[in-house]
Amino acid sequence: MSRNPTSSCSPAEAWAALAPVLAGQPRVRLSKDAGRSYPQKHERNLTDVLPSVPAAVRIFGKDGTCAAIFLDFDSGVAGQDWVQADVRAVQTWLHSVGARWIEDYSPNGGRHVYIPLAQRVTFSEARDLVEALGTRYRTLDKTPHQNLLHGCMRTPGSAHKRGGHQQLAMSLSMAYDIARRPNSSAVWTAMTKDLAAEIRAARALRQEESFTPSIPNAPAIDQPAGRMSRAMQVLAQTGLYDINQYASDSNARQAVILSAAAAGLELIDVERRMLQGTWPGLASFYARYAARHRLPSLRRDWMNALSYLSKNKTDNDPNNSVRRSPTSQPPTQAAAVKGSSSNSNPDAEHRFIRTWRNALRIREVNYQESRTGMARRMVLRALGEAAHMTASRFIEFGVRSIAVATGLDHTTVGLHLRELRVEKDPLVTLVEEARGTKGDLYMLTVPEELRAAAEDVRWQKGKLHALRPVFRELGLPAAFVYEALEQSPAMPTSEIVRFTRLSRSAVHEALEVLTAWNLVARDAGRAWSVVTATSLRQLAEQFGVLEAVAAQVQRYRQDRIIWREWLAKNVTTVAELLSPGEDYPWELFDAPPDEWSLSDMAFRQPA
């Protein structure tokens, strides 16, 4: 009972009427690359104004539930004829169970069917139903309902990557009536009952498959005491688990709660992560209860976890998990050079470093807005931050350490360092090349041509930051704009452009990204300032960036183990260490130094 394309409404009208009702939460992701991707950093608040670029609404809410089932029939799988046959078949089935639906079609022949629900359903329930339907209909794309964090879809009115828009296959008045009078819980029960065999088959198939975490190709990480295991954090975020390990959502949620309690989190920390959408997977496990009963259920689970831990105490004393401070001065190879400096006077060194920061501020105009220029600026910031941490203008951290601090690959960092040190009047000087387990020894340098200007300018307030984890997701321009606003009470856009050395268009886009995540706000006088109540760390956790940083740190630690094993087998004398032969594996060198806790640097950021 497929409907003919009879809608005469405009795309803007369809969007304004239906997108806010169908969305699982009032958020939308924009595609700035003509529909090829919908990255998280381009997520915005959902309004009734039609975006000018392809836009997809979030399917699931912060509580891990959805308000509608989104069925995406893809013409790229088997062609338009097969899509139309599948859509007719699914509509016949929907009619047989008493369901009402909304349909639209794409310029490329794909079709969407939306099934609004009066009672929201959990991520697991929605995924089971869509995967079951996927066994019946070949062209149905199941992936939007298989990803709690990133599942999204274009709704009626949205622009299409090939031009045109999603067009309703019915009148707007009929579609709006269905959206405002959604399918009852009885209809949902009839749908799941009719699909019971397919749902069991889908679950059995998942049980046979090996479980794949949400972050592909990431190594297993041994978490220190005081932090939840990476597997539990992924489970709390995504709601995905190996059903061979946990028989039900209840078992999975209790595992998360037990892990959080064992890691030293407080109940209020877990509640905040659930309510703010940082852990929608865990929230979805409690969605089976009425809203007023969810937090009490969480508290009962929490007390059960504490009771279990008290009965099964281990020798893991949290006091033994104190990390080594990264503020101790690293060992050096150029003792004579460093001994002649004012390194014995930390205050004098910090004054020099702040003067160097002024020189960096002046010199940054030479680094254009290209990705290379911005990355080079970030490498210099990482060197400056390292200098502040050790109270010394001398830096002896390997390229992998700087890579963690900047979010770059270590080979890219090595390239930037080589280019920076051969510049005319460079800001960094190579004092001594790497040997053995020691990294290259660099010294911050204030060029003579900049010395007078750098000493006359007032020192910049606040800390110098490399790339804080959240900006791995939001981008380098956003990092520079946020840094500028941190150092000033309020700035108009024109002043931000001057301060950051970015183009006006780049600053506007960065401000748009930062505003979307409530990191900055504009006052009545049109001046921008930082929203201090928004935590960079919590946002990074929500994005899953902290796990990416941890994976990078672990990978580099493994590199260092390999490097030390090579040294133990191939270097027998000091002379060989200082003058390595042709078989010296330079590509393995510069792993993170033991003297600097990478984890502390990678995760250190304002609350």
C-alpha positions in Angstrom: 0.0 0.0 0.0 2.7 2.4 -1.1 1.6 6.0 -1.3 2.3 8.1 -4.4 4.4 11.2 -4.0 1.6 13.6 -3.6 3.1 16.1 -1.1 3.1 19.7 -2.3 4.7 21.2 0.8 8.1 22.8 0.7 11.2 21.2 2.2 11.3 23.8 4.9 7.7 23.1 5.9 8.3 19.4 6.1 11.4 19.8 8.2 9.8 22.3 10.6 6.8 20.0 11.2 8.4 16.6 11.4 12.1 16.7 12.3 11.6 17.9 15.9 8.9 15.2 16.5 10.8 12.2 15.0 14.2 13.0 16.5 15.3 11.1 19.6 16.8 14.2 21.0 16.8 17.9 19.8 20.2 17.6 18.1 21.1 17.5 14.4 24.3 16.7 12.6 25.3 18.7 9.6 27.3 17.5 6.6 29.9 20.1 5.5 31.2 17.7 2.8 28.1 17.5 0.7 26.6 14.5 2.4 29.6 12.2 2.6 29.8 12.3 6.4 28.0 13.7 9.5 30.8 14.2 12.1 30.0 14.7 15.7 31.8 18.0 15.9 29.2 19.4 13.5 26.3 18.6 15.8 23.9 21.4 16.6 20.7 22.1 18.5 17.8 21.1 16.4 15.5 23.9 15.4 12.6 24.2 13.0 14.8 26.2 10.5 15.9 23.9 7.6 19.7 23.7 7.4 21.2 24.7 4.0 23.4 21.5 3.9 22.4 17.8 4.3 21.3 17.3 7.9 20.5 14.2 10.0 18.7 14.1 13.3 19.9 11.9 16.2 17.8 8.8 16.5 18.5 8.0 20.2 18.2 10.4 23.2 20.5 10.9 26.1 18.5 8.2 27.9 19.3 5.6 25.3 15.8 5.4 23.9 14.2 6.5 20.6 10.8 8.1 19.8 10.5 6.5 16.3 11.9 3.6 14.3 13.8 4.8 11.2 13.8 2.4 8.3 16.3 3.3 5.6 15.9 1.5 2.3 19.1 2.0 0.2 18.9 2.0 -3.6 22.6 1.4 -3.8 22.2 -2.2 -2.6 20.0 -3.7 -5.3 18.5 -0.8 -7.3 15.3 1.3 -7.1 12.9 -1.5 -8.1 14.0 -3.7 -5.2 13.7 -0.7 -2.8 10.1 -0.2 -4.0 9.3 -3.9 -3.6 10.7 -3.9 -0.1 8.9 -0.7 0.9 5.6 -2.1 -0.3 6.2 -5.3 1.6 7.1 -3.5 4.9 4.0 -1.3 4.5 1.8 -4.3 4.1 3.3 -5.8 7.2 2.8 -2.5 9.2 -0.8 -2.4 8.1 -1.3 -6.0 9.2 -0.2 -5.1 12.8 -2.2 -1.9 12.9 0.8 0.5 12.7 0.8 3.9 11.0 3.9 5.3 9.3 5.4 8.2 7.5 7.3 7.8 4.2 9.6 10.0 2.1 11.9 9.4 -0.8 15.3 10.6 -1.9 16.4 12.0 -5.3 18.5 8.9 -5.8 15.6 6.5 -5.4 16.1 5.5 -1.7 13.2 5.6 0.7 12.7 6.2 4.4 9.8 4.8 6.5 9.3 6.3 10.0 7.3 4.6 12.6 6.5 7.1 15.5 6.0 5.5 18.9 3.9 6.8 21.8 6.1 5.1 24.3 9.9 5.4 23.7 11.8 2.1 23.4 15.3 1.2 24.4 18.3 0.9 22.2 18.4 -2.9 22.5 14.7 -3.2 21.7 14.9 -0.9 18.7 18.0 -2.7 17.4 16.4 -6.1 17.8 13.4 -5.0 15.7 15.4 -3.4 12.9 17.8 -6.3 12.7 14.9 -8.7 12.5 13.3 -6.7 9.7 16.8 -6.7 8.0 16.5 -10.5 7.6 13.3 -10.0 5.6 14.2 -7.0 3.5 17.4 -7.0 1.6 17.7 -3.2 0.9 17.1 -2.2 4.6 20.1 -0.5 6.1 20.3 -1.6 9.8 23.3 0.5 10.8 21.4 3.7 12.0 19.8 1.6 14.8 23.0 -0.2 15.6 24.9 2.8 16.9 23.6 4.5 20.0 26.1 7.4 19.9 26.2 8.2 16.2 22.9 6.8 14.8 21.3 9.5 12.8 19.2 9.9 9.6 17.9 12.6 7.3 14.2 13.4 7.8 11.7 14.9 5.4 12.8 18.2 3.9 16.6 17.6 4.5 18.9 18.5 1.6 20.3 15.5 -0.3 23.9 15.1 -1.4 22.9 14.8 -5.0 20.8 17.9 -4.9 17.2 18.3 -4.1 15.6 17.2 -0.8 13.9 14.4 1.0 10.3 14.6 -0.3 7.2 13.3 1.5 5.3 10.5 -0.2 2.1 11.8 1.4 0.5 15.1 2.3 2.1 17.0 5.1 -1.2 17.1 7.0 -1.4 13.3 7.0 2.3 12.9 8.0 1.9 15.4 10.8 -1.2 13.7 12.1 0.7 10.4 12.3 3.6 12.1 14.1 1.4 13.8 16.6 -0.7 10.6 17.2 2.0 8.0 17.3 1.6 4.2 17.5 0.5 2.9 20.9 2.4 0.4 23.0 -0.1 -2.3 21.9 1.1 -1.8 18.3 4.7 -2.1 19.4 3.8 -5.4 21.2 2.1 -6.7 18.0 5.2 -5.8 15.9 7.6 -7.6 18.2 5.3 -10.5 18.6 5.0 -11.0 14.8 8.8 -10.7 14.5 9.6 -13.0 17.5 11.3 -15.7 15.4 13.4 -13.2 13.5 14.4 -11.4 16.7 15.6 -14.7 18.2 17.5 -15.4 15.0 19.2 -12.0 15.1 20.2 -12.5 18.7 21.5 -15.9 17.9 23.6 -14.5 15.0 25.1 -11.9 17.3 25.9 -14.7 19.8 27.8 -16.6 17.1 29.8 -13.5 16.0 32.9 -12.4 17.8 32.2 -9.1 19.6 33.8 -6.1 18.1 34.3 -3.0 20.3 33.1 0.4 19.0 36.7 1.6 18.5 38.2 -0.6 15.7 41.7 -1.9 15.8 42.3 -0.5 19.3 44.6 -2.5 21.6 43.5 -3.8 24.9 44.6 -1.4 27.7 45.4 -2.2 31.2 43.8 0.6 33.2 45.4 1.8 36.3 43.6 1.6 39.6 41.2 4.5 39.9 39.9 4.3 36.4 37.3 2.1 34.9 38.4 -0.5 32.4 38.2 0.6 28.8 35.7 -2.2 28.0 33.3 -1.0 30.7 33.5 2.6 29.5 32.7 1.5 26.0 29.8 -0.6 27.3 28.5 2.4 29.3 28.7 4.6 26.3 27.5 2.4 23.5 25.2 -0.2 25.2 26.9 -2.9 23.1 28.1 -6.1 24.8 29.0 -9.7 24.1 25.9 -11.7 24.9 28.1 -14.7 25.5 29.4 -12.8 28.5 26.3 -11.0 29.7 23.0 -12.8 29.3 20.8 -9.6 29.4 20.8 -5.8 29.8 20.5 -6.3 33.5 23.7 -8.3 33.8 25.5 -5.8 31.6 24.4 -2.8 33.6 25.4 -4.4 36.9 28.8 -5.0 35.4 29.2 -1.3 34.6 28.0 -0.3 38.0 30.4 -2.7 39.7 33.3 -1.4 37.6 32.5 2.2 38.4 32.3 1.5 42.1 35.5 -0.5 42.1 37.2 2.4 40.2 36.4 4.8 43.1 33.6 6.8 41.3 30.8 8.1 43.5 27.1 7.5 42.8 26.6 11.1 41.8 29.3 10.7 39.2 27.4 7.9 37.6 24.1 9.7 37.8 25.6 12.8 36.1 27.0 10.7 33.3 23.7 9.1 32.7 21.6 12.4 32.8 24.0 14.4 30.7 24.2 11.8 28.0 27.9 10.8 28.5 26.8 7.2 29.2 23.6 6.7 27.1 24.3 3.0 26.9 24.0 2.6 30.7 21.0 4.9 30.7 19.3 2.7 28.1 19.5 -0.3 30.4 17.4 1.6 33.0 14.8 2.8 30.4 12.7 -0.3 31.0 11.6 1.4 34.2 9.3 4.4 34.4 11.2 7.7 34.6 10.6 8.2 38.3 11.9 4.7 39.1 15.2 4.9 37.2 17.4 6.7 39.6 16.1 4.7 42.6 16.9 1.5 40.6 20.4 2.8 40.0 20.9 3.5 43.7 19.8 -0.1 44.5 22.3 -1.5 42.0 25.0 0.8 43.5 24.4 -0.4 47.0 24.5 -4.0 45.8 27.9 -3.3 44.1 29.3 -1.7 47.3 28.1 -4.7 49.3 29.7 -7.1 46.8 33.0 -5.2 46.9 33.1 -5.1 50.7 32.7 -8.9 50.8 35.4 -9.4 48.1 38.2 -7.1 49.1 41.4 -7.4 47.1 44.9 -6.3 47.7 44.5 -3.5 45.3 45.1 -0.5 47.6 44.1 2.7 45.8 47.0 4.4 47.6 49.4 2.3 45.5 48.0 3.8 42.3 49.5 7.2 42.7 51.1 8.2 39.4 54.5 9.6 39.2 54.5 13.4 38.8 55.6 14.7 35.5 57.1 17.8 37.1 60.4 16.4 38.0 63.3 17.5 35.8 64.3 14.9 33.2 67.8 13.6 32.9 70.0 15.3 30.3 72.8 14.4 28.1 74.2 18.0 27.7 74.9 18.6 31.4 77.5 21.3 30.6 75.1 23.2 28.5 72.3 23.0 30.9 74.5 23.6 33.9 75.5 27.0 32.4 71.8 28.1 32.2 69.6 29.4 35.0 68.0 26.0 35.4 68.9 26.0 39.1 66.5 28.9 39.4 63.0 27.7 38.4 61.5 31.2 38.7 64.1 32.5 36.3 63.3 29.7 33.9 59.6 30.3 34.0 60.2 34.0 33.3 62.3 33.0 30.3 59.6 30.6 29.1 57.0 33.3 29.3 59.2 35.6 27.3 59.6 32.8 24.8 55.8 32.5 24.6 55.7 36.2 23.7 58.2 35.5 20.9 56.0 32.6 19.8 53.0 34.9 19.7 54.8 37.4 17.5 56.2 34.7 15.2 52.9 32.8 14.7 51.9 35.3 12.0 54.4 33.4 9.8 52.5 30.2 10.1 49.5 30.3 7.8 46.1 28.8 8.4 47.0 25.6 6.5 46.8 22.3 8.4 50.6 22.3 8.4 50.9 25.7 9.9 48.4 25.0 12.6 50.0 21.7 13.4 53.4 23.5 13.7 51.9 26.0 16.1 50.6 23.2 18.2 54.0 21.4 18.3 55.6 24.6 19.6 52.9 24.9 22.2 53.6 21.3 23.3 57.3 22.2 23.7 56.4 25.3 25.7 54.0 23.3 28.0 56.7 20.7 28.5 59.2 23.4 29.5 56.7 24.8 32.1 56.2 21.3 33.5 59.9 20.7 34.1 60.8 24.4 34.9 63.5 24.2 32.2 64.0 25.7 28.7 65.5 22.3 27.8 63.2 19.6 26.5 64.2 16.0 26.2 60.9 14.3 25.3 60.6 12.0 22.3 58.4 12.6 19.3 55.9 10.1 20.6 55.5 12.2 23.8 54.8 15.3 21.7 52.5 13.3 19.5 50.3 12.4 22.5 50.3 16.1 23.5 49.3 17.3 20.0 47.1 14.5 18.6 49.4 14.1 15.7 51.3 11.0 14.5 54.8 10.7 15.8 56.3 10.7 12.3 54.5 14.0 11.6 55.8 15.5 14.8 59.4 14.5 13.7 58.9 16.3 10.4 57.7 19.4 12.0 60.5 19.5 14.5 63.1 19.1 11.7 61.5 22.0 9.9 61.2 24.2 13.0 64.9 23.9 13.9 66.2 24.8 10.5 64.1 28.0 10.2 66.0 31.3 10.1 66.2 32.5 13.7 64.3 29.5 15.1 62.3 29.3 18.3 63.8 25.9 19.1 67.4 24.7 18.8 68.6 21.1 18.7 71.3 20.8 21.4 72.0 17.1 21.0 70.7 14.3 18.9 69.0 11.3 20.5 71.0 8.4 21.9 69.9 5.2 23.4 66.8 5.8 25.5 67.3 9.5 25.5 65.3 11.7 23.1 66.6 14.7 21.1 67.5 17.5 23.5 65.9 20.8 22.4 66.3 24.3 23.9 63.7 27.0 23.6 65.3 30.0 22.0 64.2 33.7 21.8 65.7 35.0 18.5 67.6 38.2 18.8 65.4 39.9 16.3 62.4 39.2 18.5 64.0 39.6 21.9 63.3 43.3 22.5 59.7 43.0 21.4 59.1 39.8 23.4 60.5 41.4 26.6 58.5 44.6 26.2 55.1 42.8 25.8 53.2 41.9 28.9 53.3 38.2 29.6 50.3 36.2 28.6 48.0 35.1 31.5 47.2 31.5 32.3 48.7 28.2 31.3 50.1 27.3 27.9 48.3 24.3 26.5 49.0 21.8 23.8 46.0 20.1 22.2 43.6 19.2 24.9 41.8 15.9 24.1 38.4 17.4 23.4 39.9 19.4 20.5 41.0 16.2 18.7 37.3 16.0 17.9 36.4 19.7 17.6 39.5 20.6 15.5 42.6 22.8 15.7 40.8 26.1 14.8 38.4 25.6 17.7 41.4 25.0 20.0 43.0 28.2 19.0 39.8 30.2 19.4 39.0 28.7 22.8 42.6 29.4 24.0 42.2 33.1 22.9 38.9 33.4 24.8 40.4 31.8 27.9 43.0 34.6 28.0 40.5 37.4 27.7 37.3 38.3 29.6 35.4 38.8 26.4 36.3 39.4 22.7 34.4 40.4 19.6 34.9 38.3 16.5 37.3 40.8 14.9 39.6 40.7 18.0 39.5 36.9 17.9 40.6 36.9 14.3 43.5 39.2 15.1 44.5 37.2 18.2 44.4 33.7 16.7 45.9 34.6 13.2 43.0 32.7 11.6 40.8 33.8 8.8 37.4 35.3 9.6 35.6 32.3 8.0 37.7 29.8 10.1 36.9 31.8 13.3 33.2 31.9 12.5 33.1 28.1 11.9 35.1 27.5 15.1 32.7 29.7 17.1 29.8 27.8 15.7 31.3 24.5 16.7 32.1 25.8 20.2 28.7 27.3 20.7 27.0 24.1 19.6 28.7 22.3 22.6 28.1 25.2 25.0 31.8 25.9 25.3 31.5 29.6 24.4 28.6 32.1 24.4 28.0 35.7 23.1 26.7 38.5 25.3 24.3 41.3 24.4 27.3 43.4 23.3 28.2 40.6 20.8 31.4 39.8 22.6 32.4 36.1 23.1 33.5 34.5 26.3 34.2 31.0 27.6 31.3 29.1 29.4 33.3 27.9 32.4 30.5 25.6 33.6 31.1 23.3 30.6 33.8 20.7 31.4 36.3 20.0 28.6 37.1 16.7 30.3 33.5 15.6 30.5 32.9 16.5 26.9 36.0 14.6 25.8 34.7 11.6 27.7 31.3 12.0 25.9 33.1 12.0 22.6 35.1 8.9 23.4 38.4 10.9 22.8 40.0 9.9 26.1 40.0 6.3 25.0 41.7 7.2 21.8 44.4 9.0 23.8 44.8 6.0 26.0 45.1 3.8 23.0 47.9 6.0 21.6 49.7 6.0 24.9 49.6 2.2 25.1 50.8 1.8 21.6 53.8 4.0 22.2 54.6 2.2 25.5 54.7 -1.0 23.5 57.1 0.7 21.0 59.3 1.5 23.9 59.4 -2.1 25.2 60.4 -3.2 21.7 63.1 -0.5 21.6 64.6 -1.5 24.9 64.6 -5.2 23.9 66.6 -4.2 20.8 69.0 -2.2 22.9 69.6 -5.0 25.3 70.4 -7.4 22.5 72.5 -5.1 20.3 74.2 -2.5 22.5 77.0 -3.8 24.8 79.2 -0.8 25.3 78.7 2.9 26.0 80.6 3.7 22.8 78.1 1.7 20.7 75.3 3.6 22.5 76.8 7.0 21.6 77.8 6.0 18.1 75.3 3.5 16.8 76.0 1.6 13.6 74.2 1.4 10.3 71.8 -1.2 11.7 70.5 1.2 14.4 66.6 1.1 14.0 65.9 4.8 14.1 62.3 4.2 13.2 61.7 2.6 16.6 63.3 5.4 18.5 61.8 8.2 20.6 59.2 6.3 22.6 57.8 8.1 25.6 60.4 8.7 28.4 59.9 7.0 31.7 60.4 10.3 33.5 57.3 11.9 32.0 53.9 10.3 32.7 52.1 10.5 29.4 48.8 9.7 31.0 49.0 12.7 33.2 49.7 15.0 30.3 47.1 13.4 28.0 44.3 13.7 30.5 45.3 16.9 32.2 42.8 19.6 31.4 40.5 22.0 33.3 37.4 20.6 35.0 
